[in-house]
Amino acid sequence: MQPENSIQDNKIIYFADSQLYSQESIFKCTYWYTDKFTISIELESNKHYKIVLTPKSDLSESELVEILNKLGNDLIDFRLRDKVTKETQNIRDLLIAKAFSNYPSEEEPPGNIK
């Protein structure tokens, strides 16, 4: 059973299931919160990550609740970004290889070459 997300002592405490969210996705997501929060991430019992956001300045309870909800949505966003990146890696590799490959041109370049 996963612990409940909460706000305690003016800190946001969020638990992310380690089966759903990779550590990389969590770090990418929480990076965008570093302007307003100090962040602590730890893996608890291989089941979930405990993410603690401590505000750098005073925030109201309603602001913290809003950010708690936004964090959940942002984690989903970064999980999907990670999934799309992995699923399209081969296509991107092929496009880059094609763009930088040397192959004989069927047409002569314009102008005189001397």
VENTA-V822162 format. One record per pair of residues at least 24 apart in sequence whose C-alpha atoms are under 10 Angstrom apart, sorted by the first residue. I is the first residue (numbers start at 1). J is the second residue. If there is no record, write none. Layout:
{{I | J} {I | J}}
//
This chain:
{{1 | 47} {1 | 48} {2 | 47} {2 | 48} {2 | 49} {3 | 48} {3 | 50} {5 | 50} {5 | 51} {5 | 68} {5 | 69} {5 | 72} {6 | 52} {6 | 64} {6 | 65} {6 | 68} {7 | 52} {7 | 53} {7 | 61} {7 | 64} {7 | 65} {7 | 68} {8 | 52} {8 | 54} {9 | 54} {10 | 53} {10 | 54} {10 | 55} {10 | 58} {10 | 59} {10 | 60} {10 | 61} {10 | 64} {11 | 37} {11 | 38} {11 | 39} {11 | 52} {11 | 53} {11 | 54} {11 | 55} {11 | 59} {11 | 61} {11 | 64} {11 | 68} {12 | 37} {12 | 39} {12 | 51} {12 | 52} {12 | 53} {12 | 54} {12 | 55} {12 | 64} {12 | 65} {12 | 67} {12 | 68} {12 | 71} {13 | 40} {13 | 41} {13 | 50} {13 | 51} {13 | 52} {13 | 53} {13 | 54} {13 | 68} {14 | 41} {14 | 48} {14 | 49} {14 | 50} {14 | 51} {14 | 52} {14 | 53} {14 | 68} {14 | 69} {14 | 71} {14 | 72} {15 | 41} {15 | 42} {15 | 43} {15 | 44} {15 | 47} {15 | 48} {15 | 49} {15 | 50} {15 | 51} {15 | 52} {15 | 72} {16 | 43} {16 | 47} {16 | 48} {16 | 49} {16 | 50} {16 | 51} {16 | 72} {16 | 75} {17 | 43} {17 | 44} {17 | 46} {17 | 47} {17 | 48} {17 | 49} {17 | 50} {18 | 43} {18 | 44} {18 | 45} {18 | 46} {18 | 47} {18 | 48} {18 | 49} {18 | 50} {19 | 46} {19 | 47} {19 | 48} {19 | 49} {20 | 47} {20 | 48} {20 | 75} {20 | 76} {20 | 79} {21 | 48} {21 | 49} {21 | 75} {21 | 76} {21 | 78} {21 | 79} {21 | 80} {21 | 82} {22 | 49} {22 | 75} {22 | 78} {22 | 79} {22 | 82} {23 | 49} {24 | 78} {24 | 79} {24 | 82} {25 | 74} {25 | 75} {25 | 76} {25 | 77} {25 | 78} {25 | 79} {25 | 80} {25 | 81} {25 | 82} {25 | 83} {26 | 51} {26 | 71} {26 | 74} {26 | 75} {26 | 76} {26 | 78} {26 | 79} {27 | 51} {27 | 75} {27 | 78} {28 | 74} {28 | 75} {28 | 78} {28 | 79} {28 | 82} {29 | 71} {29 | 72} {29 | 73} {29 | 74} {29 | 75} {29 | 76} {29 | 77} {29 | 78} {29 | 79} {30 | 71} {30 | 74} {30 | 75} {30 | 78} {32 | 74} {33 | 67} {33 | 71}}
//
